[in-house]
Amino acid sequence: MATRVLVTGAGGFIGHHLVRYLVAKGYWVRGVDIKEPAFETSLAHDFQLLDLRRFDNCLIATSGIDEVYHLAADMGGIGYITSNRADIARNDILINTHMLEASRVNGVRRFLFSSSACVYPDYRQDSPDVTPLREEDAYPAAPEEGYGWEKLFTEKLCQYYAEDYGLETRVVRFHNVYGPLGTYEGGKEKAPAALCRKIALAEDGDEIEIWGDGEQTRSFMYVDDCVEGIHRLMRSDYRQPLNLGTDRLVTINELVDIIAAIAGKRIRKRHDLTKPQGVRGRNSDNTRLRQVLGWEPEIPLEQGLALTYRWIARQVAPASHGQRRLVVV
């Protein structure tokens, strides 16, 4: 009999890709979200629209389930998470707490929580030439306000449920996931999708707006590597938080140049220093990832961005037939 798994956040970017991956692996999959996938129909055997801020809905979602991949969250790019801290912290703490308790009540065997690199302290990320972040570097704690704090709190809650109730919990810290079928407009999009959209809408030689001076650094992981890593961690015996990302550090200016080269366009940059840009530098130390899983993300940035750019360019194509413009969002 196939293992019965639940993917929360199955209407979102990573969750939708994860459902597709797990179905292909032979699992019976229930997908739950407050919304359906935006760009294609879910492949879940059972897809339910449920608001997981309510405990009764979490009991419905986890009924008859063996394993939970908990990805549901109120989140977005740096502009969104810095301007909606109360909503994000309240919504996500309700979702996470109710999901853990409902999983315990319904006898779920394994529970994977999707945390974030936003748990890492800002004092370790104040230089573009940042030292790659090890899992233990999350303490002494000073995470991203709102979103980072609720993630760090839930990491500890997973630990307590494992220690007190015997629930097998896994915690994965994502580092900047990107790829097709993700949000690329509306305010919740992250840097790779936002830049792909701006460049797709621009004509050759146009100027686009970059938040900050563009010298802030990040590492980026393609979504196919992300879901592979999630599954490998769930199948492992490792119970502590684990980084999941690449360790190739690039500036946002370099990211623009890579996407522009993929698009075959000359793009000029206009930097807006009044816009939020997050920490100065963030990179993943993958030493423990390699030790625990015997694997690490392997899709090159240029390859993943090419796939992402082409998909986003197709989505915005009807809006791109017009005059040359300054693309500002």
PEWOCOR-V671584 format. One record per pair of residues at least 12 apart in sequence whose C-alpha atoms are under 10 Angstrom apart, sorted by the first residue. I is the first residue (numbers start at 1). GAP is how many residues later the second one is. D is the distance in whole Angstrom. If there is no record, write none. Layout:
I_GAP_D / I_GAP_D
This chain:
1_26_9 / 1_27_9 / 2_24_7 / 2_25_5 / 2_26_6 / 2_27_9 / 2_64_10 / 3_23_8 / 3_24_5 / 3_25_6 / 3_26_8 / 3_62_8 / 3_63_6 / 3_64_8 / 4_22_10 / 4_23_6 / 4_24_5 / 4_25_6 / 4_26_8 / 4_58_10 / 4_60_7 / 4_61_5 / 4_62_5 / 4_63_7 / 4_64_9 / 4_104_10 / 5_14_9 / 5_17_9 / 5_18_10 / 5_22_7 / 5_23_6 / 5_24_5 / 5_25_6 / 5_26_9 / 5_57_9 / 5_59_9 / 5_60_6 / 5_61_6 / 5_62_5 / 5_63_6 / 5_64_7 / 5_103_9 / 5_105_9 / 5_106_10 / 6_13_9 / 6_21_10 / 6_22_9 / 6_23_6 / 6_24_5 / 6_25_6 / 6_26_7 / 6_38_9 / 6_40_9 / 6_41_10 / 6_55_7 / 6_56_7 / 6_57_9 / 6_58_10 / 6_59_6 / 6_60_8 / 6_61_6 / 6_62_5 / 6_63_6 / 6_64_8 / 6_102_10 / 6_105_9 / 7_12_7 / 7_15_9 / 7_22_7 / 7_23_6 / 7_24_5 / 7_25_6 / 7_26_9 / 7_37_9 / 7_40_10 / 7_54_9 / 7_55_10 / 7_60_9 / 7_61_6 / 7_62_5 / 7_63_6 / 7_64_7 / 7_65_8 / 7_105_10 / 8_22_8 / 8_23_6 / 8_24_5 / 8_25_6 / 8_26_9 / 8_40_10 / 8_42_10 / 8_44_9 / 8_50_10 / 8_53_8 / 8_54_10 / 8_60_8 / 8_61_6 / 8_62_5 / 8_63_5 / 8_64_5 / 8_65_9 / 8_87_10 / 8_91_9 / 9_22_7 / 9_23_6 / 9_24_5 / 9_25_8 / 9_26_9 / 9_27_9 / 9_28_9 / 9_43_10 / 9_60_9 / 9_61_7 / 9_62_5 / 9_63_4 / 9_64_7 / 9_65_10 / 10_20_9 / 10_21_5 / 10_22_6 / 10_23_6 / 10_24_9 / 10_25_8 / 10_26_8 / 10_27_7 / 10_32_8 / 10_33_10 / 10_34_9 / 10_37_8 / 10_38_9 / 10_39_10 / 10_59_10 / 10_60_9 / 10_61_8 / 10_62_8 / 11_20_8 / 11_21_7 / 11_22_5 / 11_23_7 / 11_24_6 / 11_25_5 / 11_26_4 / 11_27_7 / 11_28_10 / 11_29_10 / 11_30_9 / 11_31_8 / 11_36_9 / 11_37_10 / 11_38_9 / 11_61_9 / 12_20_10 / 12_21_8 / 12_22_9 / 12_23_8 / 12_24_8 / 12_25_6 / 12_26_8 / 12_27_10 / 12_59_9 / 12_60_8 / 12_61_9 / 12_169_9 / 12_170_7 / 12_171_8 / 13_24_8 / 13_25_9 / 13_26_10 / 13_58_10 / 13_164_9 / 13_165_9 / 13_166_9 / 13_167_8 / 13_168_6 / 13_169_5 / 13_170_7 / 13_210_9 / 14_57_8 / 14_58_10 / 14_163_8 / 14_164_9 / 14_165_9 / 14_166_10 / 14_167_9 / 14_168_8 / 14_209_7 / 14_210_9 / 14_212_8 / 14_213_7 / 15_16_8 / 15_17_9 / 15_18_9 / 15_22_9 / 15_27_10 / 15_54_9 / 15_55_9 / 15_56_6 / 15_57_8 / 15_212_9 / 16_15_8 / 16_20_9 / 16_21_7 / 16_22_10 / 16_23_10 / 16_24_9 / 16_25_9 / 16_26_7 / 16_27_8 / 16_28_9 / 16_165_8 / 16_166_9 / 16_211_10 / 17_25_9 / 17_26_10 / 17_162_10 / 17_163_9 / 17_164_8 / 17_165_10 / 17_206_7 / 17_207_8 / 17_209_9 / 17_210_7 / 18_13_10 / 18_26_10 / 18_51_9 / 18_53_10 / 18_205_9 / 18_206_9 / 18_208_9 / 18_209_6 / 18_210_8 / 18_212_8 / 18_213_9 / 19_12_7 / 19_23_7 / 19_24_7 / 19_25_6 / 19_26_9 / 19_50_10 / 19_208_9 / 20_22_8 / 20_23_6 / 20_24_7 / 20_207_10 / 21_22_10 / 21_203_9 / 21_206_7 / 21_207_8 / 21_210_9 / 22_21_10 / 22_22_9 / 22_205_9 / 22_206_10 / 22_209_8 / 23_20_7 / 23_21_7 / 23_22_8 / 24_19_10 / 27_17_10 / 27_18_9 / 28_16_8 / 28_17_7 / 28_18_9 / 28_37_9 / 29_14_8 / 29_15_5 / 29_16_6 / 29_17_7 / 29_18_9 / 29_36_9 / 29_38_10 / 29_39_10 / 30_13_9 / 30_14_6 / 30_15_6 / 30_16_5 / 30_17_6 / 30_18_8 / 30_31_8 / 30_32_9 / 30_35_8 / 30_38_10 / 31_12_9 / 31_13_6 / 31_14_8 / 31_15_6 / 31_16_5 / 31_17_6 / 31_18_9 / 31_19_10 / 31_30_9 / 31_38_10 / 32_12_9 / 32_14_8 / 32_15_6 / 32_16_5 / 32_17_6 / 32_18_6 / 32_19_9 / 32_20_9 / 32_25_10 / 32_26_10 / 32_29_7 / 32_30_10 / 32_38_10 / 32_39_10 / 32_40_8 / 33_14_8 / 33_15_7 / 33_16_5 / 33_17_6 / 33_18_7 / 33_19_8 / 33_28_10 / 33_38_10 / 33_39_7 / 33_40_10 / 34_14_8 / 34_15_5 / 34_16_5 / 34_17_5 / 34_18_8 / 34_19_10 / 34_38_9 / 35_13_9 / 35_14_6 / 35_15_8 / 35_16_9 / 36_12_9 / 36_13_7 / 37_144_9 / 37_145_10 / 38_143_8 / 38_144_8 / 38_145_9 / 39_141_10 / 39_142_6 / 39_143_8 / 39_144_10 / 39_276_10 / 40_141_8 / 47_14_10 / 48_12_9 / 48_13_8 / 49_12_10 / 51_21_10 / 51_44_9 / 52_20_8 / 52_21_9 / 52_39_9 / 52_40_9 / 52_42_8 / 52_43_5 / 52_44_8 / 52_45_10 / 52_46_7 / 52_47_7 / 53_20_10 / 53_37_9 / 53_38_6 / 53_39_8 / 53_40_8 / 53_41_5 / 53_42_5 / 53_43_8 / 53_44_9 / 53_45_7 / 53_46_9 / 54_40_8 / 54_41_7 / 54_44_7 / 54_45_9 / 55_39_8 / 55_40_8 / 55_42_9 / 55_43_5 / 55_44_7 / 55_46_8 / 55_47_7 / 56_42_9 / 56_43_10 / 56_46_8 / 57_41_9 / 57_42_9 / 57_45_9 / 58_37_8 / 58_38_10 / 58_39_10 / 58_40_6 / 58_41_6 / 58_42_9 / 58_43_9 / 58_44_6 / 58_45_8 / 58_48_10 / 59_39_8 / 59_40_8 / 59_42_9 / 59_43_5 / 59_44_8 / 59_45_10 / 59_46_8 / 59_47_7 / 60_42_9 / 60_46_9 / 61_38_9 / 61_41_9 / 61_42_9 / 61_45_10 / 62_37_8 / 62_38_10 / 62_40_7 / 62_41_6 / 62_42_9 / 62_43_9 / 62_44_6 / 62_45_9 / 62_46_7 / 63_39_9 / 63_40_8 / 63_42_9 / 63_43_6 / 63_44_9 / 63_45_9 / 64_42_7 / 64_43_8 / 64_44_8 / 65_38_8 / 65_41_8 / 65_42_8 / 65_43_6 / 65_44_8 / 65_45_10 / 66_37_9 / 66_40_9 / 66_41_8 / 66_42_5 / 66_43_5 / 66_44_7 / 66_45_9 / 67_36_9 / 67_40_9 / 67_41_6 / 67_42_6 / 67_43_5 / 67_44_6 / 67_45_8 / 67_101_9 / 67_102_10 / 67_167_9 / 68_31_9 / 68_32_9 / 68_35_8 / 68_40_7 / 68_41_8 / 68_42_6 / 68_43_5 / 68_44_6 / 68_45_8 / 68_101_9 / 68_166_9 / 69_41_8 / 69_42_6 / 69_43_5 / 69_44_7 / 69_45_8 / 69_101_9 / 69_161_9 / 69_162_9 / 69_165_8 / 70_25_10 / 70_26_8 / 70_29_8 / 70_30_9 / 70_41_7 / 70_42_6 / 70_43_5 / 70_44_6 / 70_45_10 / 70_101_10 / 71_25_9 / 71_41_8 / 71_42_7 / 71_43_5 / 71_44_9 / 72_20_8 / 72_23_8 / 72_24_8 / 72_27_10 / 72_41_9 / 72_42_8 / 73_15_8 / 73_16_10 / 73_18_8 / 73_19_6 / 73_20_9 / 73_22_7 / 73_23_8 / 73_41_9 / 73_42_10 / 73_74_10 / 73_78_10 / 74_13_8 / 74_14_5 / 74_15_8 / 74_16_9 / 74_17_7 / 74_18_6 / 74_19_10 / 74_21_9 / 74_73_9 / 74_114_10 / 75_12_10 / 75_13_7 / 75_14_10 / 75_16_10 / 75_17_9 / 75_72_7 / 75_113_7 / 75_114_10 / 76_12_10 / 76_71_10 / 76_107_9 / 76_111_8 / 76_112_4 / 76_113_6 / 76_114_7 / 77_99_10 / 77_106_10 / 77_110_7 / 77_111_5 / 77_112_5 / 77_113_4 / 77_114_7 / 77_116_10 / 77_117_9 / 77_199_10 / 77_200_10 / 77_201_10 / 78_109_9 / 78_110_8 / 78_111_9 / 78_112_7 / 78_113_9 / 78_133_10 / 78_197_9 / 78_198_7 / 78_199_7 / 78_200_6 / 78_201_10 / 79_108_7 / 79_109_8 / 79_110_9 / 79_111_9 / 79_132_10 / 79_196_8 / 79_197_6 / 79_198_8 / 79_199_9 / 80_106_10 / 80_107_6 / 80_108_6 / 80_109_9 / 80_110_9 / 80_196_10 / 81_63_9 / 81_64_8 / 81_65_7 / 81_66_7 / 81_67_9 / 81_106_10 / 81_107_9 / 81_195_10 / 81_197_10 / 82_62_9 / 82_63_8 / 82_64_8 / 82_65_9 / 82_194_8 / 82_195_10 / 82_196_9 / 83_63_10 / 83_193_10 / 84_62_8 / 84_63_9 / 85_59_10 / 85_60_7 / 85_61_5 / 85_62_7 / 85_63_10 / 85_64_10 / 85_65_10 / 86_59_10 / 86_60_7 / 86_61_9 / 87_59_9 / 87_60_10 / 88_58_7 / 88_59_6 / 88_60_10 / 88_62_8 / 89_56_9 / 89_57_5 / 89_58_6 / 89_59_9 / 89_60_8 / 89_61_6 / 89_62_9 / 90_56_9 / 90_57_10 / 90_60_8 / 91_59_10 / 92_54_10 / 92_55_8 / 92_58_7 / 92_59_8 / 92_62_9 / 93_54_10 / 93_56_10 / 93_57_6 / 93_58_8 / 93_60_8 / 93_61_7 / 94_56_10 / 96_17_8 / 96_54_9 / 96_55_9 / 96_57_10 / 96_58_7 / 96_59_10 / 96_61_9 / 96_62_9 / 97_57_8 / 97_60_8 / 97_61_9 / 99_12_9 / 99_14_10 / 100_12_10 / 100_13_9 / 100_54_9 / 100_57_8 / 100_58_8 / 100_61_8 / 100_67_9 / 100_69_9 / 101_60_9 / 103_64_8 / 104_57_8 / 104_58_10 / 104_61_8 / 104_62_9 / 104_63_7 / 107_60_9 / 108_59_8 / 108_60_9 / 109_57_9 / 109_58_6 / 109_59_6 / 109_60_9 / 110_52_10 / 110_56_10 / 110_57_6 / 110_58_5 / 110_59_6 / 110_60_8 / 110_124_8 / 110_125_9 / 111_47_8 / 111_51_10 / 111_56_7 / 111_57_6 / 111_58_5 / 111_59_6 / 111_60_9 / 111_123_8 / 112_46_9 / 112_56_8 / 112_57_6 / 112_58_4 / 112_59_6 / 112_60_7 / 112_118_8 / 112_119_9 / 112_121_8 / 112_122_7 / 112_127_10 / 113_38_9 / 113_41_8 / 113_42_8 / 113_45_8 / 113_56_7 / 113_57_6 / 113_58_5 / 113_59_6 / 113_60_9 / 113_117_10 / 113_121_10 / 113_128_9 / 114_37_8 / 114_40_10 / 114_41_9 / 114_56_9 / 114_57_6 / 114_58_5 / 114_59_6 / 114_60_7 / 114_116_9 / 114_127_10 / 115_32_10 / 115_33_9 / 115_35_9 / 115_36_5 / 115_37_8 / 115_38_10 / 115_39_8 / 115_40_7 / 115_55_10 / 115_56_6 / 115_57_6 / 115_58_5 / 115_59_6 / 115_60_9 / 115_126_8 / 115_127_9 / 115_128_9 / 115_129_10 / 116_28_10 / 116_31_9 / 116_32_7 / 116_35_7 / 116_36_8 / 116_39_10 / 116_55_9 / 116_56_7 / 116_57_4 / 116_58_5 / 116_59_7 / 116_60_9 / 116_125_10 / 116_126_10 / 116_127_8 / 116_128_9 / 117_16_9 / 117_18_9 / 117_21_9 / 117_26_9 / 117_27_9 / 117_31_8 / 117_34_9 / 117_35_10 / 117_55_9 / 117_56_6 / 117_57_6 / 117_58_6 / 117_59_8 / 117_126_8 / 117_127_9 / 117_128_9 / 117_165_8 / 117_166_9 / 117_167_8 / 118_20_9 / 118_24_10 / 118_25_6 / 118_26_5 / 118_27_9 / 118_28_10 / 118_29_7 / 118_30_5 / 118_31_8 / 118_32_10 / 118_33_8 / 118_34_9 / 118_55_8 / 118_56_9 / 118_57_9 / 118_58_10 / 118_160_10 / 118_161_9 / 118_164_9 / 119_16_10 / 119_18_9 / 119_19_6 / 119_20_9 / 119_22_8 / 119_23_8 / 119_24_4 / 119_25_6 / 119_26_9 / 119_28_8 / 119_29_5 / 119_30_7 / 119_31_9 / 119_32_7 / 119_33_6 / 119_34_9 / 119_36_10 / 119_54_8 / 120_13_8 / 120_14_9 / 120_15_9 / 120_16_9 / 120_17_7 / 120_18_5 / 120_19_8 / 120_20_9 / 120_21_7 / 120_22_7 / 120_23_5 / 120_24_7 / 120_28_8 / 120_29_10 / 120_32_9 / 120_53_10 / 120_162_9 / 121_12_10 / 121_16_8 / 121_17_6 / 121_18_7 / 121_19_8 / 121_20_6 / 121_21_4 / 121_22_5 / 121_23_7 / 121_27_9 / 121_158_9 / 122_16_10 / 122_19_9 / 122_20_6 / 122_21_6 / 122_22_7 / 122_23_10 / 122_156_9 / 122_157_6 / 122_158_9 / 122_159_9 / 122_160_9 / 123_17_10 / 123_18_10 / 123_19_8 / 123_20_9 / 123_156_9 / 123_157_10 / 124_13_8 / 124_14_9 / 124_18_9 / 124_155_9 / 124_156_9 / 124_157_9 / 124_158_9 / 125_91_10 / 125_92_10 / 125_153_10 / 125_154_6 / 125_155_6 / 125_156_5 / 125_157_6 / 125_158_9 / 126_90_9 / 126_152_10 / 126_153_6 / 126_154_5 / 126_155_6 / 126_156_9 / 127_88_10 / 127_89_8 / 127_90_9 / 127_152_8 / 127_153_5 / 127_154_5 / 127_155_9 / 128_87_7 / 128_88_5 / 128_89_5 / 128_90_8 / 128_121_9 / 128_122_9 / 128_123_8 / 128_151_9 / 128_152_5 / 128_153_4 / 128_154_8 / 128_155_10 / 129_86_10 / 129_87_9 / 129_88_8 / 129_89_10 / 129_120_8 / 129_121_10 / 129_122_10 / 129_151_9 / 129_152_7 / 129_153_9 / 129_154_9 / 130_86_10 / 130_87_8 / 130_88_9 / 130_119_9 / 130_150_8 / 130_151_5 / 130_152_6 / 130_153_7 / 130_154_10 / 131_150_9 / 131_151_8 / 131_152_7 / 131_153_9 / 131_154_8 / 132_87_10 / 132_115_7 / 132_116_10 / 132_117_9 / 132_149_9 / 132_150_7 / 132_151_5 / 132_152_5 / 132_153_5 / 132_154_8 / 132_155_10 / 133_110_9 / 133_114_10 / 133_149_7 / 133_150_6 / 133_151_5 / 133_152_5 / 133_153_9 / 134_108_9 / 134_109_8 / 134_149_9 / 134_150_7 / 134_151_5 / 134_152_8 / 134_153_8 / 134_154_8 / 135_38_9 / 135_105_9 / 135_106_7 / 135_107_6 / 135_108_7 / 135_149_9 / 135_150_8 / 135_151_9 / 135_152_10 / 135_153_8 / 135_154_10 / 136_104_10 / 136_105_9 / 136_106_10 / 138_14_9 / 138_103_10 / 144_134_9 / 144_135_9 / 151_22_9 / 152_21_10 / 152_89_10 / 154_17_9 / 155_14_9 / 155_15_9 / 155_16_7 / 155_17_9 / 155_18_10 / 155_85_9 / 155_86_7 / 156_15_10 / 156_84_10 / 156_85_10 / 157_12_10 / 158_12_8 / 158_13_8 / 158_81_9 / 158_82_10 / 158_83_10 / 159_12_9 / 159_80_8 / 159_81_8 / 159_82_10 / 162_77_9 / 168_66_9 / 168_69_9 / 168_70_10 / 168_71_8 / 169_65_9 / 169_68_10 / 169_69_9 / 169_70_6 / 169_71_9 / 169_72_10 / 170_60_9 / 170_63_7 / 170_64_6 / 170_65_9 / 170_66_9 / 170_67_9 / 170_68_7 / 170_69_5 / 170_70_7 / 170_71_7 / 170_72_8 / 171_59_9 / 171_62_8 / 171_63_9 / 171_67_9 / 171_68_7 / 171_69_6 / 171_70_5 / 171_71_6 / 171_72_9 / 172_57_9 / 172_58_7 / 172_61_8 / 172_62_9 / 172_67_10 / 172_68_9 / 172_69_6 / 172_70_5 / 172_71_6 / 172_72_6 / 172_73_10 / 173_57_10 / 173_68_7 / 173_69_6 / 173_70_5 / 173_71_6 / 173_72_8 / 173_111_10 / 174_46_10 / 174_47_9 / 174_52_8 / 174_56_10 / 174_68_9 / 174_69_6 / 174_70_5 / 174_71_6 / 174_72_10 / 174_110_9 / 175_43_8 / 175_44_7 / 175_45_7 / 175_46_7 / 175_51_9 / 175_68_7 / 175_69_6 / 175_70_5 / 175_71_7 / 175_72_9 / 175_107_9 / 175_108_8 / 175_109_7 / 176_14_8 / 176_15_9 / 176_16_9 / 176_42_8 / 176_43_7 / 176_44_5 / 176_45_6 / 176_46_9 / 176_47_9 / 176_50_10 / 176_68_9 / 176_69_7 / 176_70_9 / 176_106_10 / 176_107_10 / 177_13_9 / 177_15_9 / 177_42_9 / 177_43_6 / 177_44_5 / 177_45_6 / 177_46_6 / 177_47_9 / 177_48_9 / 177_49_7 / 177_67_9 / 177_68_8 / 177_69_10 / 178_12_8 / 178_13_9 / 178_14_7 / 178_15_7 / 178_42_7 / 178_43_6 / 178_44_5 / 178_45_6 / 178_46_9 / 178_48_9 / 178_123_10 / 178_126_8 / 178_127_8 / 178_130_8 / 179_13_8 / 179_14_8 / 179_42_9 / 179_43_6 / 179_44_5 / 179_45_8 / 179_125_7 / 179_126_7 / 179_127_9 / 179_128_7 / 179_129_5 / 179_130_8 / 179_132_9 / 179_133_9 / 180_13_9 / 180_42_9 / 180_43_8 / 180_44_10 / 180_124_9 / 180_125_9 / 180_126_10 / 180_127_7 / 180_128_5 / 180_129_8 / 180_130_9 / 180_131_6 / 180_132_7 / 181_12_10 / 181_42_10 / 181_127_8 / 181_130_8 / 181_131_8 / 181_134_10 / 182_41_10 / 182_126_9 / 182_129_10 / 182_130_9 / 183_129_9 / 184_12_8 / 184_13_6 / 184_14_10 / 184_128_7 / 184_131_9 / 184_132_10 / 185_12_8 / 185_13_10 / 185_127_10 / 185_131_10 / 185_144_9 / 186_143_9 / 187_142_9 / 191_19_9 / 191_20_9 / 191_27_10 / 191_29_10 / 191_61_8 / 191_64_9 / 191_65_10 / 191_86_10 / 192_28_8 / 192_60_9 / 192_63_8 / 192_64_8 / 192_67_9 / 192_113_8 / 192_116_8 / 192_117_9 / 193_112_9 / 193_115_8 / 193_116_8 / 193_119_8 / 194_16_10 / 194_118_9 / 194_135_8 / 195_13_9 / 195_14_9 / 195_15_8 / 195_57_9 / 195_60_8 / 195_61_7 / 195_64_8 / 195_65_9 / 195_114_9 / 195_134_10 / 196_59_10 / 196_60_8 / 196_63_7 / 196_64_8 / 196_66_10 / 196_67_9 / 196_109_8 / 196_110_10 / 196_112_8 / 196_113_5 / 196_114_9 / 196_115_9 / 196_116_7 / 196_117_7 / 197_111_10 / 197_112_8 / 197_113_10 / 197_114_10 / 197_115_6 / 197_116_7 / 197_117_10 / 197_118_9 / 197_119_7 / 197_120_10 / 197_130_9 / 197_132_10 / 198_12_10 / 198_58_10 / 198_114_10 / 198_115_9 / 198_118_10 / 198_128_9 / 198_129_6 / 198_130_8 / 198_131_8 / 199_57_8 / 199_60_8 / 199_61_7 / 199_63_10 / 199_64_8 / 199_65_10 / 199_66_8 / 199_67_9 / 199_68_8 / 199_110_9 / 199_113_10 / 199_114_9 / 199_128_8 / 200_59_9 / 200_60_9 / 200_63_7 / 200_65_9 / 200_109_8 / 200_110_9 / 200_112_7 / 200_113_5 / 200_114_9 / 200_115_10 / 200_116_7 / 200_117_8 / 200_119_10 / 200_120_8 / 200_127_10 / 201_111_10 / 201_112_8 / 201_115_7 / 201_116_8 / 201_117_10 / 201_118_8 / 201_119_5 / 201_120_9 / 201_121_9 / 201_123_9 / 201_124_8 / 201_125_9 / 201_126_7 / 202_58_10 / 202_63_8 / 202_64_10 / 202_65_8 / 202_118_8 / 202_121_10 / 202_122_7 / 202_123_7 / 202_124_7 / 202_125_6 / 203_62_7 / 203_63_8 / 203_64_8 / 203_117_9 / 203_118_10 / 203_119_10 / 203_120_9 / 203_121_6 / 203_122_8 / 203_123_9 / 203_124_9 / 204_56_9 / 204_59_9 / 204_60_8 / 204_61_5 / 204_62_5 / 204_63_7 / 204_64_9 / 204_120_9 / 205_60_7 / 205_61_5 / 205_62_5 / 205_63_7 / 205_119_9 / 206_59_9 / 206_60_7 / 206_61_6 / 206_62_6 / 206_63_9 / 206_118_7 / 206_119_7 / 206_120_6 / 206_121_8 / 207_59_9 / 207_60_6 / 207_61_4 / 207_62_6 / 207_63_7 / 207_117_10 / 207_118_8 / 207_119_6 / 207_120_7 / 207_121_9 / 208_48_10 / 208_59_7 / 208_60_6 / 208_61_5 / 208_62_6 / 208_63_9 / 208_117_9 / 208_118_6 / 208_119_5 / 208_120_6 / 208_121_9 / 209_59_9 / 209_60_6 / 209_61_5 / 209_62_6 / 209_63_7 / 209_117_8 / 209_118_7 / 209_119_6 / 209_120_7 / 210_42_8 / 210_43_8 / 210_46_9 / 210_58_10 / 210_59_6 / 210_60_6 / 210_61_5 / 210_62_6 / 210_63_9 / 210_65_9 / 210_67_9 / 210_118_9 / 210_119_9 / 211_41_9 / 211_58_10 / 211_59_9 / 211_60_6 / 211_61_5 / 211_62_6 / 211_63_8 / 211_64_5 / 211_65_7 / 211_66_6 / 211_67_10 / 211_118_10 / 212_40_9 / 212_58_9 / 212_59_6 / 212_60_5 / 212_61_4 / 212_62_7 / 212_63_6 / 212_64_7 / 212_65_6 / 212_66_9 / 212_68_10 / 213_38_10 / 213_39_9 / 213_40_8 / 213_56_10 / 213_57_9 / 213_58_5 / 213_59_7 / 213_60_6 / 213_61_10 / 213_62_10 / 213_64_9 / 214_37_6 / 214_38_5 / 214_39_5 / 214_40_8 / 214_41_9 / 214_42_9 / 214_55_9 / 214_56_9 / 214_57_7 / 214_58_9 / 214_59_9 / 214_63_9 / 214_66_10 / 215_35_9 / 215_36_5 / 215_37_6 / 215_38_6 / 215_39_8 / 215_62_10 / 215_65_8 / 215_66_9 / 216_33_10 / 216_34_8 / 216_35_5 / 216_36_6 / 216_37_8 / 216_61_8 / 216_62_8 / 216_63_7 / 216_64_5 / 216_65_6 / 216_66_8 / 217_31_10 / 217_32_6 / 217_33_5 / 217_34_4 / 217_35_6 / 217_36_9 / 217_37_9 / 217_38_9 / 217_61_10 / 217_62_9 / 217_63_6 / 217_64_5 / 217_65_6 / 217_66_8 / 218_28_10 / 218_29_9 / 218_30_8 / 218_31_5 / 218_32_6 / 218_33_6 / 218_34_8 / 218_37_9 / 218_61_9 / 218_62_9 / 218_63_6 / 218_64_5 / 218_65_6 / 218_66_9 / 219_26_7 / 219_27_6 / 219_28_6 / 219_29_5 / 219_30_5 / 219_31_6 / 219_32_9 / 219_33_10 / 219_62_9 / 219_63_7 / 219_64_5 / 219_65_7 / 219_82_9 / 220_25_7 / 220_26_6 / 220_27_8 / 220_28_8 / 220_29_8 / 220_30_9 / 220_35_10 / 220_63_9 / 220_64_9 / 220_77_10 / 220_80_10 / 220_81_7 / 220_84_9 / 220_85_10 / 221_23_8 / 221_24_5 / 221_25_6 / 221_26_9 / 221_27_9 / 221_76_7 / 221_77_9 / 221_78_8 / 221_79_9 / 221_80_7 / 221_83_8 / 221_84_10 / 222_23_9 / 222_24_9 / 222_75_8 / 222_76_9 / 222_77_7 / 222_78_8 / 222_79_7 / 222_81_9 / 222_82_6 / 222_83_8 / 222_85_10 / 222_86_9 / 223_74_10 / 223_76_9 / 223_81_8 / 223_85_10 / 224_73_9 / 224_74_10 / 224_75_8 / 224_80_9 / 225_19_9 / 225_20_8 / 225_21_9 / 225_71_8 / 225_72_5 / 225_73_7 / 225_74_7 / 225_79_10 / 226_18_7 / 226_19_8 / 226_20_10 / 226_70_10 / 226_71_7 / 227_17_10 / 228_67_10 / 228_68_9 / 228_69_8 / 229_14_10 / 229_15_7 / 229_16_9 / 229_60_9 / 229_64_8 / 229_66_8 / 229_67_7 / 229_68_8 / 230_14_8 / 232_60_9 / 232_61_7 / 232_62_10 / 232_63_9 / 233_56_9 / 233_59_8 / 233_60_7 / 235_58_9 / 236_56_8 / 236_57_7 / 237_55_9 / 237_56_10 / 238_54_7 / 238_55_9 / 242_43_10 / 242_44_9 / 242_46_7 / 242_47_7 / 242_50_9 / 243_41_7 / 243_42_7 / 243_43_7 / 243_44_9 / 243_45_8 / 243_46_6 / 244_40_8 / 244_41_9 / 244_42_7 / 244_44_10 / 244_45_7 / 244_52_8 / 244_53_8 / 245_38_8 / 245_39_6 / 245_40_8 / 245_41_7 / 245_44_9 / 245_51_8 / 245_52_7 / 245_53_10 / 246_37_8 / 246_38_6 / 246_39_8 / 246_40_7 / 246_50_8 / 246_51_6 / 246_52_8 / 246_53_9 / 246_54_9 / 246_55_9 / 247_35_10 / 247_36_6 / 247_37_5 / 247_38_6 / 247_39_7 / 247_40_10 / 247_49_10 / 247_50_9 / 248_35_7 / 248_36_8 / 248_37_10 / 248_52_9 / 248_53_9 / 249_32_9 / 249_33_8 / 249_34_6 / 249_35_9 / 250_31_9 / 250_32_10 / 250_33_9 / 250_51_10 / 251_29_10 / 251_30_9 / 252_25_10 / 253_16_8 / 253_18_10 / 255_46_9 / 255_47_9 / 255_50_9 / 256_12_10 / 256_13_9 / 257_12_10 / 258_43_9 / 258_44_7 / 258_47_8 / 258_48_9 / 259_43_8 / 259_46_7 / 259_47_7 / 259_49_10 / 259_50_7 / 260_49_10 / 261_41_10 / 261_45_10 / 262_40_8 / 262_41_9 / 262_43_8 / 262_44_6 / 262_45_10 / 262_47_8 / 262_48_9 / 263_43_8 / 263_46_8 / 263_47_8 / 263_50_9 / 270_56_10 / 270_58_10
